Amino acid sequence: MNEIAVGTARVPYRTLGAGRPLVLVHGTSRGSRGWDGVAESLEETNTVVLPDLSGSDAARDDGGELTVDILTDQLAAVITAVGGGPADVVGHSMGAPVVAALAARRPDLVRRLILVAGFAGQGDEYFRNAITVFRGLAPYPKLFARYAMLVAFSPAHVATLDPAGVEELATAYQPRPGRLRQLDFDLRLDVRDVLPEIQAPTLVIACTRDALVSVANPREMAALIPGAAYTEVDAGHMLTAEQPAVFVKLVREFLD
């Protein structure tokens, strides 16, 4: 595990494999461990870079409010530390608008861009209310975790699990302070104004069974990014857990 100081934060990051840098940026979650199910496949052809940005379990900072500037500065510092770019960058959920903002502001650091189950701003009332309910469940950890499971995974995926697997999902996601900061950030962020500035070739991936970020959100991102490619996958919000092979195939085909 490597670590880099950026402002008041200490940002850990891992690297796997060898080749052109491929940076995987987590969403509102515990952090980079959410990519573990696909990172091993991707490291066969790339140096996979797995940062833990502020709000994740592994990062350390002053506990202040998260902003797009703070997270893009951290991401830029990690890319610079592993070779300076340009890197291929993937962002999931909250990570999608963060990496999109980086691509717009620092085109020298981003070769190709992939946005997965992302959102550009606060135009979707369903999303805004879903996050508001999520945040409001913080005093009730068991309900918070079960709600997280319901919006993160499709009913079809949950139906494939045995009772023990369901219970594991229903207890894994806890209302830690960093997680709550990320949810607050989700309710504030808006990158719609910078998306037309993106120069990097971009692939936008939507998940048709996503109960948190409806396909209208990735479609909006694709419409605002010049020349962006767009595709939909039959999966819930956690595409890498439900359809890991499909995700890896889409990434490899687009980057090659």
C-alpha positions in Angstrom: 0.0 0.0 0.0 1.3 3.4 -1.0 0.2 6.7 0.5 0.4 10.3 -0.6 -0.2 13.6 1.2 -2.7 16.0 -0.6 -3.6 19.1 1.4 -4.9 17.9 4.8 -5.5 14.3 3.5 -3.4 11.2 3.5 -4.6 9.2 0.4 -3.7 5.5 0.2 -3.5 3.8 -3.2 -2.6 0.3 -4.4 -1.1 -0.8 -7.7 -1.4 -4.2 -9.4 0.0 -5.6 -12.6 2.0 -3.8 -15.3 1.3 -1.7 -18.4 -0.6 1.5 -19.1 -2.1 2.9 -15.9 -5.8 2.1 -15.4 -7.2 4.1 -12.4 -10.4 2.7 -10.8 -12.2 5.3 -8.7 -14.7 4.1 -6.1 -18.1 5.6 -5.4 -20.0 6.2 -2.1 -18.5 3.1 -0.4 -15.8 1.8 1.8 -13.3 2.5 -0.9 -11.1 0.8 -3.5 -11.8 -2.7 -2.1 -15.1 -2.6 -4.0 -13.0 -3.2 -7.2 -11.4 -6.4 -6.0 -13.7 -8.6 -8.0 -12.5 -7.2 -11.3 -9.0 -5.8 -10.6 -7.3 -9.1 -10.9 -8.6 -9.6 -14.4 -7.7 -6.1 -15.5 -4.1 -6.2 -14.1 -3.3 -8.8 -16.8 -2.9 -6.0 -19.3 -2.6 -2.8 -17.2 -1.1 -1.3 -14.1 -4.3 -1.1 -12.1 -4.3 1.9 -9.7 -6.8 1.8 -6.8 -7.0 5.0 -4.8 -8.9 5.5 -1.6 -10.2 9.1 -1.7 -11.4 11.1 1.3 -14.5 9.6 2.8 -13.3 6.0 2.2 -12.4 3.8 5.2 -8.7 3.9 4.5 -8.2 7.6 3.8 -7.3 10.0 6.6 -8.1 13.7 6.6 -9.5 16.6 8.7 -13.1 15.3 8.4 -14.3 18.3 6.6 -16.8 18.7 3.8 -16.0 16.9 0.6 -15.9 18.9 -2.7 -15.2 18.1 -6.3 -12.0 20.2 -6.1 -10.7 18.2 -3.1 -11.3 14.8 -4.7 -10.0 15.7 -8.2 -6.9 17.1 -6.6 -6.3 13.8 -4.7 -6.9 11.9 -7.9 -4.6 14.1 -9.9 -1.9 13.6 -7.3 -2.2 9.8 -7.4 -2.0 9.7 -11.2 1.1 11.9 -11.1 2.7 9.7 -8.4 2.3 6.6 -10.6 3.7 8.1 -13.7 2.1 11.4 -14.5 -0.5 10.2 -17.1 -2.2 10.2 -19.3 -4.0 7.3 -17.6 -7.2 5.5 -18.5 -9.7 6.4 -15.7 -12.9 4.6 -14.6 -15.3 6.1 -12.1 -18.3 4.3 -10.5 -21.3 6.1 -9.1 -20.0 9.1 -7.1 -16.6 8.4 -8.7 -18.1 9.0 -12.2 -18.6 12.8 -11.8 -15.3 13.1 -10.0 -13.3 11.5 -12.8 -15.4 13.5 -15.4 -14.4 16.7 -13.6 -10.8 15.6 -13.6 -10.9 14.9 -17.4 -12.4 18.3 -18.0 -9.9 20.2 -15.9 -6.7 18.1 -16.5 -6.9 16.7 -20.0 -3.2 16.0 -19.7 -3.9 13.3 -17.1 -6.7 11.4 -18.8 -6.3 9.3 -22.0 -9.7 7.6 -22.0 -12.6 7.9 -19.6 -15.2 5.3 -18.5 -18.2 6.4 -16.4 -20.3 3.7 -14.7 -23.7 4.2 -13.1 -22.9 7.9 -12.7 -24.8 11.1 -12.3 -24.0 14.7 -13.3 -26.0 16.8 -10.9 -29.2 17.2 -9.0 -31.7 17.1 -11.8 -33.1 13.7 -10.8 -35.7 14.1 -8.0 -35.8 10.3 -7.5 -32.1 10.1 -6.9 -32.1 13.2 -4.6 -34.9 11.7 -2.5 -33.3 8.2 -2.4 -30.0 9.7 -1.1 -31.9 11.9 1.4 -33.7 8.8 2.8 -30.3 6.9 2.9 -28.8 9.7 4.9 -31.7 9.9 7.3 -31.3 6.2 8.2 -27.8 6.9 9.7 -29.1 6.6 13.3 -30.4 3.1 12.5 -27.4 1.1 11.3 -29.3 -2.1 10.6 -31.9 -0.3 8.4 -29.1 1.8 6.8 -27.3 -1.4 5.7 -30.5 -3.1 4.5 -31.5 0.0 2.5 -28.0 0.1 1.0 -28.4 -3.5 -0.1 -31.8 -2.8 -1.7 -30.6 0.1 -3.8 -27.2 -1.3 -4.7 -28.3 -4.7 -6.0 -31.0 -5.7 -8.4 -33.8 -8.0 -7.2 -32.6 -10.6 -9.7 -29.1 -10.6 -8.1 -30.4 -10.8 -4.5 -32.6 -13.8 -5.6 -29.5 -15.7 -6.6 -28.1 -15.6 -3.0 -28.7 -17.9 -0.1 -30.0 -16.5 3.2 -26.4 -16.2 4.5 -25.3 -14.2 1.5 -28.3 -11.9 1.8 -27.5 -11.3 5.5 -23.8 -10.6 4.6 -24.9 -7.9 2.2 -27.5 -6.6 4.6 -24.9 -5.9 7.3 -21.8 -4.9 5.4 -22.5 -1.3 4.7 -22.4 0.8 7.9 -23.1 4.5 8.5 -19.5 5.5 9.3 -18.6 9.2 9.3 -16.8 9.0 6.0 -19.8 7.3 4.4 -22.1 10.0 5.6 -19.7 12.7 4.3 -19.9 11.0 0.9 -23.7 10.9 0.9 -23.8 14.6 1.8 -21.4 15.2 -1.1 -23.7 13.3 -3.4 -26.5 15.7 -2.6 -24.4 18.7 -3.4 -22.2 17.9 -6.4 -23.0 19.1 -9.9 -20.6 18.8 -12.8 -22.9 19.4 -15.7 -21.2 22.7 -16.6 -17.8 21.0 -17.1 -18.9 17.9 -19.1 -18.9 19.7 -22.5 -15.2 20.5 -21.9 -14.1 16.8 -21.8 -11.7 16.0 -24.7 -10.9 12.4 -23.8 -12.8 9.6 -25.6 -15.5 8.6 -23.2 -17.7 5.5 -22.6 -20.8 5.9 -20.4 -22.2 2.7 -19.0 -25.8 2.6 -17.5 -27.3 -0.2 -15.5 -30.9 -0.9 -16.5 -31.9 -2.4 -13.1 -30.2 0.3 -11.1 -32.6 1.2 -8.2 -30.5 4.2 -7.1 -29.1 5.9 -10.3 -31.7 5.5 -13.1 -30.5 5.3 -16.7 -31.7 8.9 -17.2 -28.6 10.0 -15.3 -25.9 8.3 -17.4 -27.8 9.2 -20.5 -27.6 12.9 -19.4 -23.8 12.5 -18.9 -23.4 11.0 -22.3 -25.5 13.7 -24.0 -23.3 16.4 -22.4 -19.9 14.9 -23.3 -18.8 15.5 -26.9 -18.7 12.3 -28.9 -19.3 10.0 -25.8 -20.2 6.4 -26.5 -23.1 4.9 -24.5 -24.2 1.4 -23.5 -26.6 -0.2 -21.1 -26.1 -3.4 -19.1 -28.7 -5.6 -17.5 -27.6 -5.2 -13.9 -28.1 -3.2 -10.7 -26.0 -0.4 -9.4 -23.1 -2.6 -8.4 -22.3 -3.8 -12.0 -18.9 -5.2 -11.0 -20.5 -7.5 -8.5 -23.4 -8.6 -10.7 -21.8 -8.8 -14.1 -18.0 -8.7 -13.6 -17.2 -10.4 -16.8 -19.3 -8.0 -18.8 -17.7 -5.0 -17.1 -14.2 -6.3 -17.8 -15.1 -7.0 -21.5 -16.5 -3.5 -21.9 -13.4 -1.9 -20.4 -10.9 -3.9 -22.4 -12.8 -3.3 -25.7 -13.0 0.4 -25.1 -9.4 0.9 -24.0 -8.0 -1.2 -26.9 
